[in-house]
Structures are given as structure tokens and as C-alpha cells.
């Protein structure tokens, strides 16, 4: 799968390891930066991935920052993006089953590498369940279209 990925400085090392692991798993990561651990503003990098997933250029994205919070807030500004901050195998699984997560967010300062790899593999292989969740996701996409509570 083609996957857009970016991080800020706080998760640069984790991003490098995830890029490598994605390749080993047979995926095609497109690295939108950062390329070293010089301090940057996370919204600049979250927006790069949010934009390409929102516009359909990439089916999935991965974002990493210190806590994952700033990247989640940023990516979810883009219509159609369902960015989920995940911190263990259970939340990784549920983010796909129920939320049809299309952007995985992990905190580089809060999640160890083996947990991050477990999360990644679960998120990549778990299928969206659909059914009753489809109406709920439609209610979210309606918010993108400014149809609130109709
Ligand atoms: C950077 O210091 C830090 O604020 C950022 O990586 C992230 O955790 C923001 O939510």
C-alpha cells in the first residue's frame, strides 16, 4: 500500500524506524519529512499528510509527534481524514474496526518501539467493520460539509 508519512522532530527517530518497517512489510511509504531532528512546527508536517489523504492521493497516512496530540488535531482539519491517536494494540484495532481510521497517529515520546510496531501491523491489517458504524461515520463526514445536526 502507498502510505504518506511525516513526523516532527520529537518523533524523527520513530519515523525512520517505521519507514524501514513499512518497506520490510512490502508497503510503499512516501516520506514527507522531517529529515533530521531540528525543531519544527508539527502543523506544517501534519498538513502535508492531511492534504494528500484528504485529496485521495494516498489512501492512508501515518503521523508522529511527541504525544501524537498535535498531529491528530492538525490532520483532522482536512475533510475526509479520520486521524486516530492510538497507543496500544486494542486502540489500533478499534480505530480500524469502528472508525475506519485512514491516518494513524502515534506519540514518539509516549510509545515504545515494539508497541509502535504492534500498533502499525494491527492498523495495516484490520478491516473496517462497516454496518452500524457507517451511519456514524456519515454523521462525521456531514460535519465536513457543514451539515450539523440535520
Ligand atoms: C514538540 O515539542 C511537541 O509539542 C510535539 O511533538 C507534539 O507533542 C505536539 O502535540
Backbone and ligand atoms as CSV (ligand in chain L), in Angstrom:
chain,resi,resn,atom,element,x,y,z
A,1,UNK,N,N,0.842,-1.189,0.000
A,1,UNK,CA,C,0.000,0.000,0.000
A,1,UNK,C,C,0.891,1.259,0.000
A,2,UNK,N,N,0.443,2.268,-0.731
A,2,UNK,CA,C,1.142,3.564,-0.715
A,2,UNK,C,C,0.722,4.322,0.549
A,3,UNK,N,N,1.674,4.717,1.351
A,3,UNK,CA,C,1.342,5.349,2.635
A,3,UNK,C,C,2.150,6.638,2.792
A,4,UNK,N,N,1.455,7.756,3.019
A,4,UNK,CA,C,2.128,9.032,3.283
A,4,UNK,C,C,2.511,9.074,4.757
A,5,UNK,N,N,3.722,9.516,5.052
A,5,UNK,CA,C,4.178,9.545,6.452
A,5,UNK,C,C,4.957,10.823,6.723
A,6,UNK,N,N,4.786,11.364,7.917
A,6,UNK,CA,C,5.567,12.530,8.342
A,6,UNK,C,C,5.637,12.557,9.863
A,7,UNK,N,N,6.612,13.290,10.355
A,7,UNK,CA,C,6.736,13.493,11.805
A,7,UNK,C,C,7.306,14.886,12.049
A,8,UNK,N,N,7.276,15.306,13.300
A,8,UNK,CA,C,8.089,16.465,13.679
A,8,UNK,C,C,9.395,15.940,14.289
A,9,UNK,N,N,10.198,16.867,14.825
A,9,UNK,CA,C,11.498,16.498,15.382
A,9,UNK,C,C,11.384,15.505,16.540
A,10,UNK,N,N,10.268,15.610,17.311
A,10,UNK,CA,C,10.123,14.798,18.522
A,10,UNK,C,C,9.949,13.315,18.215
A,11,UNK,N,N,9.608,13.006,16.980
A,11,UNK,CA,C,9.381,11.594,16.623
A,11,UNK,C,C,10.177,11.210,15.382
A,12,UNK,N,N,11.229,11.969,15.086
A,12,UNK,CA,C,12.030,11.688,13.891
A,12,UNK,C,C,12.595,10.259,13.912
A,13,UNK,N,N,13.173,9.851,15.037
A,13,UNK,CA,C,13.781,8.505,15.094
A,13,UNK,C,C,12.705,7.424,14.904
A,14,UNK,N,N,11.553,7.622,15.533
A,14,UNK,CA,C,10.467,6.642,15.369
A,14,UNK,C,C,10.025,6.588,13.910
A,15,UNK,N,N,9.921,7.752,13.261
A,15,UNK,CA,C,9.516,7.759,11.846
A,15,UNK,C,C,10.490,6.957,10.990
A,16,UNK,N,N,11.774,7.162,11.219
A,16,UNK,CA,C,12.768,6.436,10.420
A,16,UNK,C,C,12.579,4.923,10.567
A,17,UNK,N,N,12.334,4.497,11.806
A,17,UNK,CA,C,12.159,3.053,12.047
A,17,UNK,C,C,10.863,2.546,11.407
A,18,UNK,N,N,9.834,3.356,11.461
A,18,UNK,CA,C,8.550,2.934,10.870
A,18,UNK,C,C,8.650,2.889,9.343
A,19,UNK,N,N,9.328,3.849,8.750
A,19,UNK,CA,C,9.530,3.835,7.286
A,19,UNK,C,C,10.224,2.526,6.884
A,20,UNK,N,N,11.272,2.182,7.608
A,20,UNK,CA,C,12.023,0.963,7.317
A,20,UNK,C,C,11.139,-0.277,7.474
A,21,UNK,N,N,10.365,-0.280,8.561
A,21,UNK,CA,C,9.500,-1.438,8.835
A,21,UNK,C,C,8.410,-1.566,7.770
A,22,UNK,N,N,7.866,-0.438,7.335
A,22,UNK,CA,C,6.839,-0.480,6.277
A,22,UNK,C,C,7.407,-1.116,5.013
A,23,UNK,N,N,8.629,-0.743,4.672
A,23,UNK,CA,C,9.266,-1.318,3.478
A,23,UNK,C,C,9.438,-2.825,3.653
A,24,UNK,N,N,9.869,-3.238,4.851
A,24,UNK,CA,C,10.056,-4.673,5.114
A,24,UNK,C,C,8.735,-5.433,4.997
A,25,UNK,N,N,7.633,-4.751,5.309
A,25,UNK,CA,C,6.312,-5.380,5.226
A,25,UNK,C,C,5.735,-5.324,3.810
A,26,UNK,N,N,6.499,-4.726,2.878
A,26,UNK,CA,C,6.070,-4.694,1.480
A,26,UNK,C,C,5.240,-3.482,1.091
A,27,UNK,N,N,5.189,-2.466,1.955
A,27,UNK,CA,C,4.440,-1.242,1.642
A,27,UNK,C,C,5.360,-0.211,0.985
A,28,UNK,N,N,4.716,0.862,0.476
A,28,UNK,CA,C,5.476,1.926,-0.198
A,28,UNK,C,C,5.286,3.237,0.560
A,29,UNK,N,N,6.108,3.495,1.574
A,29,UNK,CA,C,5.969,4.757,2.294
A,29,UNK,C,C,6.514,5.931,1.494
A,30,UNK,N,N,5.787,7.044,1.500
A,30,UNK,CA,C,6.279,8.299,0.914
A,30,UNK,C,C,6.564,9.237,2.079
A,31,UNK,N,N,7.838,9.581,2.248
A,31,UNK,CA,C,8.284,10.319,3.430
A,31,UNK,C,C,8.198,11.826,3.188
A,32,UNK,N,N,7.290,12.489,3.897
A,32,UNK,CA,C,7.091,13.929,3.773
A,32,UNK,C,C,7.898,14.707,4.817
A,33,UNK,N,N,8.873,14.076,5.442
A,33,UNK,CA,C,9.721,14.752,6.417
A,33,UNK,C,C,9.244,14.492,7.842
A,34,UNK,N,N,10.004,14.967,8.817
A,34,UNK,CA,C,11.249,15.706,8.738
A,34,UNK,C,C,12.405,14.765,8.399
A,35,UNK,N,N,13.536,15.367,8.046
A,35,UNK,CA,C,14.676,14.535,7.667
A,35,UNK,C,C,15.830,14.605,8.657
A,36,UNK,N,N,15.628,15.330,9.752
A,36,UNK,CA,C,16.560,15.299,10.886
A,36,UNK,C,C,15.794,15.779,12.111
A,37,UNK,N,N,16.473,15.918,13.255
A,37,UNK,CA,C,15.726,16.295,14.453
A,37,UNK,C,C,15.828,17.770,14.823
A,38,UNK,N,N,16.007,18.630,13.816
A,38,UNK,CA,C,15.920,20.084,14.013
A,38,UNK,C,C,14.479,20.449,14.375
A,39,UNK,N,N,14.327,21.338,15.348
A,39,UNK,CA,C,12.982,21.686,15.811
A,39,UNK,C,C,12.140,22.333,14.701
A,40,UNK,N,N,10.924,21.836,14.534
A,40,UNK,CA,C,9.986,22.354,13.522
A,40,UNK,C,C,8.615,22.530,14.178
A,41,UNK,N,N,7.662,23.043,13.409
A,41,UNK,CA,C,6.279,23.174,13.884
A,41,UNK,C,C,5.461,22.013,13.322
A,42,UNK,N,N,4.933,21.188,14.218
A,42,UNK,CA,C,4.242,19.969,13.761
A,42,UNK,C,C,3.088,20.231,12.778
A,43,UNK,N,N,2.334,21.370,12.878
A,43,UNK,CA,C,1.233,21.528,11.905
A,43,UNK,C,C,1.707,21.556,10.454
A,44,UNK,N,N,2.926,22.043,10.206
A,44,UNK,CA,C,3.434,22.098,8.828
A,44,UNK,C,C,3.540,20.697,8.229
A,45,UNK,N,N,3.887,19.730,9.051
A,45,UNK,CA,C,4.083,18.354,8.565
A,45,UNK,C,C,2.783,17.550,8.631
A,46,UNK,N,N,1.983,17.828,9.657
A,46,UNK,CA,C,0.666,17.181,9.728
A,46,UNK,C,C,-0.191,17.567,8.538
A,47,UNK,N,N,-0.072,18.819,8.119
A,47,UNK,CA,C,-0.874,19.303,6.989
A,47,UNK,C,C,-0.462,18.635,5.677
A,48,UNK,N,N,0.801,18.317,5.522
A,48,UNK,CA,C,1.249,17.672,4.271
A,48,UNK,C,C,0.540,16.326,4.095
A,49,UNK,N,N,0.494,15.549,5.160
A,49,UNK,CA,C,-0.149,14.226,5.078
A,49,UNK,C,C,-1.670,14.371,5.063
A,50,UNK,N,N,-2.204,15.277,5.893
A,50,UNK,CA,C,-3.654,15.513,5.891
A,50,UNK,C,C,-4.150,15.855,4.498
A,51,UNK,N,N,-3.423,16.706,3.794
A,51,UNK,CA,C,-3.833,17.163,2.461
A,51,UNK,C,C,-3.872,16.003,1.456
A,52,UNK,N,N,-2.817,15.206,1.410
A,52,UNK,CA,C,-2.776,14.154,0.369
A,52,UNK,C,C,-3.762,13.023,0.650
A,53,UNK,N,N,-4.067,12.786,1.929
A,53,UNK,CA,C,-5.094,11.776,2.238
A,53,UNK,C,C,-6.473,12.360,1.940
A,54,UNK,N,N,-6.687,13.601,2.318
A,54,UNK,CA,C,-7.973,14.259,2.071
A,54,UNK,C,C,-8.281,14.308,0.575
A,55,UNK,N,N,-7.272,14.570,-0.227
A,55,UNK,CA,C,-7.483,14.704,-1.675
A,55,UNK,C,C,-7.471,13.356,-2.404
A,56,UNK,N,N,-7.249,12.271,-1.668
A,56,UNK,CA,C,-7.319,10.935,-2.257
A,56,UNK,C,C,-6.054,10.490,-2.970
A,57,UNK,N,N,-5.010,11.296,-2.849
A,57,UNK,CA,C,-3.742,10.912,-3.489
A,57,UNK,C,C,-3.138,9.685,-2.789
A,58,UNK,N,N,-3.372,9.614,-1.478
A,58,UNK,CA,C,-2.946,8.467,-0.667
A,58,UNK,C,C,-4.156,7.948,0.094
A,59,UNK,N,N,-4.288,6.611,0.124
A,59,UNK,CA,C,-5.406,6.002,0.862
A,59,UNK,C,C,-5.176,6.097,2.372
A,60,UNK,N,N,-3.926,6.002,2.775
A,60,UNK,CA,C,-3.598,6.008,4.203
A,60,UNK,C,C,-2.404,6.925,4.484
A,61,UNK,N,N,-2.371,7.424,5.736
A,61,UNK,CA,C,-1.235,8.222,6.189
A,61,UNK,C,C,-0.845,7.841,7.605
A,62,UNK,N,N,0.379,8.211,7.956
A,62,UNK,CA,C,0.866,7.994,9.324
A,62,UNK,C,C,1.528,9.294,9.777
A,63,UNK,N,N,1.189,9.743,10.991
A,63,UNK,CA,C,1.772,10.967,11.549
A,63,UNK,C,C,2.301,10.700,12.946
A,64,UNK,N,N,3.428,11.291,13.241
A,64,UNK,CA,C,4.094,11.060,14.523
A,64,UNK,C,C,4.594,12.387,15.074
A,65,UNK,N,N,4.302,12.652,16.338
A,65,UNK,CA,C,4.923,13.789,17.031
A,65,UNK,C,C,5.185,13.342,18.459
A,66,UNK,N,N,5.494,14.256,19.358
A,66,UNK,CA,C,5.876,13.857,20.714
A,66,UNK,C,C,4.787,13.051,21.400
A,67,UNK,N,N,3.587,13.620,21.468
A,67,UNK,CA,C,2.452,12.936,22.102
A,67,UNK,C,C,1.485,12.343,21.091
A,68,UNK,N,N,1.536,12.810,19.861
A,68,UNK,CA,C,0.536,12.455,18.848
A,68,UNK,C,C,-0.667,13.390,18.857
A,69,UNK,N,N,-0.761,14.221,19.873
A,69,UNK,CA,C,-1.954,15.079,20.013
A,69,UNK,C,C,-1.983,16.166,18.936
A,70,UNK,N,N,-0.879,16.877,18.777
A,70,UNK,CA,C,-0.849,17.978,17.808
A,70,UNK,C,C,-1.072,17.498,16.384
A,71,UNK,N,N,-0.491,16.359,16.038
A,71,UNK,CA,C,-0.677,15.811,14.689
A,71,UNK,C,C,-2.129,15.385,14.471
A,72,UNK,N,N,-2.767,14.848,15.512
A,72,UNK,CA,C,-4.179,14.446,15.385
A,72,UNK,C,C,-5.050,15.661,15.138
A,73,UNK,N,N,-4.848,16.703,15.931
A,73,UNK,CA,C,-5.654,17.920,15.777
A,73,UNK,C,C,-5.485,18.470,14.365
A,74,UNK,N,N,-4.250,18.513,13.902
A,74,UNK,CA,C,-3.957,19.074,12.579
A,74,UNK,C,C,-4.613,18.259,11.464
A,75,UNK,N,N,-4.363,16.963,11.461
A,75,UNK,CA,C,-4.836,16.133,10.341
A,75,UNK,C,C,-6.359,16.113,10.265
A,76,UNK,N,N,-7.015,16.174,11.419
A,76,UNK,CA,C,-8.487,16.102,11.413
A,76,UNK,C,C,-9.149,17.392,10.934
A,77,UNK,N,N,-8.356,18.414,10.629
A,77,UNK,CA,C,-8.905,19.622,9.988
A,77,UNK,C,C,-9.232,19.384,8.517
A,78,UNK,N,N,-8.695,18.306,7.942
A,78,UNK,CA,C,-8.851,18.061,6.499
A,78,UNK,C,C,-10.052,17.158,6.248
A,79,UNK,N,N,-10.973,17.581,5.367
A,79,UNK,CA,C,-12.179,16.791,5.106
A,79,UNK,C,C,-11.850,15.359,4.701
A,80,UNK,N,N,-12.577,14.423,5.279
A,80,UNK,CA,C,-12.390,13.014,4.917
A,80,UNK,C,C,-11.287,12.327,5.689
A,81,UNK,N,N,-10.505,13.097,6.429
A,81,UNK,CA,C,-9.443,12.481,7.224
A,81,UNK,C,C,-10.013,12.014,8.562
A,82,UNK,N,N,-9.718,10.766,8.899
A,82,UNK,CA,C,-10.078,10.221,10.206
A,82,UNK,C,C,-8.769,9.795,10.872
A,83,UNK,N,N,-8.140,10.787,11.508
A,83,UNK,CA,C,-6.848,10.557,12.162
A,83,UNK,C,C,-7.094,10.096,13.587
A,84,UNK,N,N,-6.484,8.984,13.953
A,84,UNK,CA,C,-6.733,8.389,15.266
A,84,UNK,C,C,-5.428,8.253,16.045
A,85,UNK,N,N,-5.421,8.850,17.220
A,85,UNK,CA,C,-4.263,8.731,18.124
A,85,UNK,C,C,-4.391,7.397,18.861
A,86,UNK,N,N,-3.449,6.534,18.585
A,86,UNK,CA,C,-3.515,5.150,19.048
A,86,UNK,C,C,-2.314,4.881,19.951
A,87,UNK,N,N,-2.551,4.128,21.035
A,87,UNK,CA,C,-1.447,3.928,21.990
A,87,UNK,C,C,-1.268,2.480,22.420
A,88,UNK,N,N,-2.083,1.584,21.893
A,88,UNK,CA,C,-1.872,0.163,22.172
A,88,UNK,C,C,-2.567,-0.660,21.084
A,89,UNK,N,N,-2.440,-1.974,21.191
A,89,UNK,CA,C,-2.981,-2.838,20.153
A,89,UNK,C,C,-4.509,-2.756,20.087
A,90,UNK,N,N,-5.140,-2.602,21.245
A,90,UNK,CA,C,-6.612,-2.527,21.281
A,90,UNK,C,C,-7.111,-1.284,20.554
A,91,UNK,N,N,-6.513,-0.127,20.849
A,91,UNK,CA,C,-6.994,1.094,20.195
A,91,UNK,C,C,-6.647,1.068,18.700
A,92,UNK,N,N,-5.555,0.425,18.341
A,92,UNK,CA,C,-5.207,0.281,16.914
A,92,UNK,C,C,-6.307,-0.515,16.202
A,93,UNK,N,N,-6.712,-1.617,16.818
A,93,UNK,CA,C,-7.723,-2.490,16.220
A,93,UNK,C,C,-9.066,-1.771,16.125
A,94,UNK,N,N,-9.463,-1.136,17.225
A,94,UNK,CA,C,-10.763,-0.463,17.227
A,94,UNK,C,C,-10.787,0.724,16.259
A,95,UNK,N,N,-9.656,1.379,16.093
A,95,UNK,CA,C,-9.612,2.545,15.191
A,95,UNK,C,C,-9.901,2.140,13.749
A,96,UNK,N,N,-9.594,0.898,13.414
A,96,UNK,CA,C,-9.908,0.404,12.072
A,96,UNK,C,C,-11.322,-0.195,12.036
A,97,UNK,N,N,-11.649,-1.053,13.003
A,97,UNK,CA,C,-12.955,-1.734,13.002
A,97,UNK,C,C,-14.109,-0.747,13.032
A,98,UNK,N,N,-14.042,0.231,13.921
A,98,UNK,CA,C,-15.180,1.119,14.163
A,98,UNK,C,C,-15.045,2.481,13.495
A,99,UNK,N,N,-13.810,2.986,13.400
A,99,UNK,CA,C,-13.621,4.370,12.936
A,99,UNK,C,C,-13.085,4.457,11.516
A,100,UNK,N,N,-12.766,3.328,10.901
A,100,UNK,CA,C,-12.182,3.318,9.557
A,100,UNK,C,C,-11.040,4.335,9.457
A,101,UNK,N,N,-10.186,4.288,10.458
A,101,UNK,CA,C,-9.047,5.219,10.520
A,101,UNK,C,C,-8.258,5.212,9.218
A,102,UNK,N,N,-8.028,6.404,8.670
A,102,UNK,CA,C,-7.164,6.464,7.480
A,102,UNK,C,C,-5.847,7.195,7.756
A,103,UNK,N,N,-5.713,7.745,8.945
A,103,UNK,CA,C,-4.410,8.294,9.360
A,103,UNK,C,C,-4.116,7.778,10.772
A,104,UNK,N,N,-3.035,7.038,10.881
A,104,UNK,CA,C,-2.581,6.522,12.175
A,104,UNK,C,C,-1.666,7.560,12.820
A,105,UNK,N,N,-1.926,7.872,14.081
A,105,UNK,CA,C,-1.063,8.817,14.805
A,105,UNK,C,C,-0.509,8.125,16.046
A,106,UNK,N,N,0.791,8.252,16.231
A,106,UNK,CA,C,1.467,7.658,17.400
A,106,UNK,C,C,2.373,8.722,18.010
A,107,UNK,N,N,2.465,8.725,19.323
A,107,UNK,CA,C,3.371,9.638,20.028
A,107,UNK,C,C,4.751,9.013,20.193
A,108,UNK,N,N,5.747,9.700,19.657
A,108,UNK,CA,C,7.113,9.185,19.733
A,108,UNK,C,C,7.705,9.248,21.132
A,109,UNK,N,N,7.162,10.139,21.985
A,109,UNK,CA,C,7.680,10.252,23.350
A,109,UNK,C,C,6.847,9.433,24.332
A,110,UNK,N,N,5.776,8.818,23.838
A,110,UNK,CA,C,4.874,8.111,24.753
A,110,UNK,C,C,4.761,6.623,24.444
A,111,UNK,N,N,5.252,6.225,23.282
A,111,UNK,CA,C,5.060,4.836,22.836
A,111,UNK,C,C,6.405,4.226,22.460
A,112,UNK,N,N,6.710,3.084,23.040
A,112,UNK,CA,C,7.964,2.387,22.739
A,112,UNK,C,C,7.912,1.734,21.365
A,113,UNK,N,N,9.092,1.386,20.874
A,113,UNK,CA,C,9.197,0.905,19.503
A,113,UNK,C,C,8.450,-0.417,19.278
A,114,UNK,N,N,8.506,-1.342,20.237
A,114,UNK,CA,C,7.832,-2.622,19.971
A,114,UNK,C,C,6.322,-2.437,19.979
A,115,UNK,N,N,5.815,-1.579,20.867
A,115,UNK,CA,C,4.375,-1.284,20.849
A,115,UNK,C,C,4.015,-0.578,19.548
A,116,UNK,N,N,4.857,0.354,19.106
A,116,UNK,CA,C,4.586,1.082,17.851
A,116,UNK,C,C,4.503,0.109,16.669
A,117,UNK,N,N,5.377,-0.869,16.618
A,117,UNK,CA,C,5.339,-1.849,15.522
A,117,UNK,C,C,4.083,-2.720,15.611
A,118,UNK,N,N,3.693,-3.108,16.824
A,118,UNK,CA,C,2.453,-3.890,17.006
A,118,UNK,C,C,1.253,-3.090,16.515
A,119,UNK,N,N,1.211,-1.821,16.937
A,119,UNK,CA,C,0.121,-0.921,16.526
A,119,UNK,C,C,0.077,-0.846,15.004
A,120,UNK,N,N,1.225,-0.617,14.407
A,120,UNK,CA,C,1.329,-0.446,12.960
A,120,UNK,C,C,0.783,-1.672,12.226
A,121,UNK,N,N,1.225,-2.842,12.646
A,121,UNK,CA,C,0.813,-4.069,11.944
A,121,UNK,C,C,-0.685,-4.317,12.108
A,122,UNK,N,N,-1.205,-4.053,13.303
A,122,UNK,CA,C,-2.649,-4.226,13.520
A,122,UNK,C,C,-3.445,-3.242,12.679
A,123,UNK,N,N,-3.010,-1.995,12.678
A,123,UNK,CA,C,-3.719,-0.939,11.920
A,123,UNK,C,C,-3.695,-1.230,10.422
A,124,UNK,N,N,-2.604,-1.807,9.928
A,124,UNK,CA,C,-2.494,-2.099,8.491
A,124,UNK,C,C,-3.345,-3.286,8.073
A,125,UNK,N,N,-3.591,-4.208,8.980
A,125,UNK,CA,C,-4.233,-5.470,8.572
A,125,UNK,C,C,-5.694,-5.598,9.019
A,126,UNK,N,N,-6.168,-4.721,9.871
A,126,UNK,CA,C,-7.548,-4.833,10.362
A,126,UNK,C,C,-8.503,-4.118,9.407
A,127,UNK,N,N,-9.557,-4.825,9.013
A,127,UNK,CA,C,-10.543,-4.263,8.082
A,127,UNK,C,C,-11.642,-3.518,8.835
A,128,UNK,N,N,-12.119,-2.444,8.251
A,128,UNK,CA,C,-13.274,-1.695,8.769
A,128,UNK,C,C,-14.497,-2.607,8.774
A,129,UNK,N,N,-15.267,-2.531,9.861
A,129,UNK,CA,C,-16.409,-3.417,10.050
A,129,UNK,C,C,-17.662,-2.952,9.314
A,130,UNK,N,N,-17.799,-1.648,9.067
A,130,UNK,CA,C,-18.994,-1.124,8.400
A,130,UNK,C,C,-20.222,-1.285,9.286
A,131,UNK,N,N,-21.366,-1.659,8.664
A,131,UNK,CA,C,-22.598,-1.884,9.418
A,131,UNK,C,C,-23.030,-0.631,10.163
A,132,UNK,N,N,-23.303,-0.776,11.452
A,132,UNK,CA,C,-23.835,0.350,12.227
A,132,UNK,C,C,-22.852,1.521,12.297
A,133,UNK,N,N,-21.584,1.231,12.040
A,133,UNK,CA,C,-20.587,2.313,12.116
A,133,UNK,C,C,-20.650,3.243,10.913
A,134,UNK,N,N,-21.217,2.757,9.815
A,134,UNK,CA,C,-21.252,3.569,8.591
A,134,UNK,C,C,-22.079,4.837,8.800
A,135,UNK,N,N,-23.214,4.719,9.491
A,135,UNK,CA,C,-24.057,5.892,9.737
A,135,UNK,C,C,-23.308,6.896,10.619
A,136,UNK,N,N,-22.570,6.374,11.584
A,136,UNK,CA,C,-21.817,7.251,12.497
A,136,UNK,C,C,-20.729,8.008,11.730
A,137,UNK,N,N,-20.054,7.293,10.827
A,137,UNK,CA,C,-19.011,7.965,10.037
A,137,UNK,C,C,-19.629,8.972,9.069
A,138,UNK,N,N,-20.839,8.655,8.582
A,138,UNK,CA,C,-21.508,9.621,7.708
A,138,UNK,C,C,-21.838,10.888,8.491
A,139,UNK,N,N,-22.220,10.738,9.747
A,139,UNK,CA,C,-22.507,11.918,10.572
A,139,UNK,C,C,-21.259,12.783,10.731
A,140,UNK,N,N,-20.100,12.135,10.764
A,140,UNK,CA,C,-18.848,12.900,10.846
A,140,UNK,C,C,-18.568,13.580,9.509
A,141,UNK,N,N,-18.726,12.842,8.398
A,141,UNK,CA,C,-18.436,13.480,7.106
A,141,UNK,C,C,-19.437,14.587,6.799
A,142,UNK,N,N,-20.655,14.474,7.336
A,142,UNK,CA,C,-21.607,15.579,7.185
A,142,UNK,C,C,-21.073,16.855,7.850
A,143,UNK,N,N,-20.334,16.695,8.912
A,143,UNK,CA,C,-19.754,17.873,9.572
A,143,UNK,C,C,-18.735,18.561,8.649
A,144,UNK,N,N,-18.025,17.738,7.850
A,144,UNK,CA,C,-17.106,18.318,6.856
A,144,UNK,C,C,-17.872,19.217,5.884
A,145,UNK,N,N,-19.105,18.813,5.608
A,145,UNK,CA,C,-19.907,19.551,4.623
A,145,UNK,C,C,-20.814,20.583,5.282
A,146,UNK,N,N,-20.503,20.927,6.536
A,146,UNK,CA,C,-21.267,21.945,7.274
A,146,UNK,C,C,-22.729,21.587,7.478
A,147,UNK,N,N,-23.048,20.287,7.435
A,147,UNK,CA,C,-24.419,19.870,7.746
A,147,UNK,C,C,-24.406,19.375,9.179
A,148,UNK,N,N,-24.655,20.266,10.099
A,148,UNK,CA,C,-24.557,19.936,11.520
A,148,UNK,C,C,-25.939,19.622,12.092
A,149,UNK,N,N,-26.099,18.410,12.604
A,149,UNK,CA,C,-27.316,18.027,13.319
A,149,UNK,C,C,-28.552,17.968,12.447
A,150,UNK,N,N,-28.401,17.804,11.137
A,150,UNK,CA,C,-29.599,17.738,10.273
A,150,UNK,C,C,-30.117,16.317,10.188
L,1,LIG,C1,C,7.075,19.259,20.342
L,1,LIG,O1,O,7.810,19.677,21.441
L,1,LIG,C2,C,5.728,18.727,20.776
L,1,LIG,O2,O,4.923,19.767,21.235
L,1,LIG,C3,C,5.046,17.993,19.639
L,1,LIG,O3,O,5.877,16.965,19.198
L,1,LIG,C4,C,3.719,17.330,19.938
L,1,LIG,O4,O,3.800,16.515,21.058
L,1,LIG,C5,C,2.546,18.201,19.945
L,1,LIG,O5,O,1.404,17.781,20.155
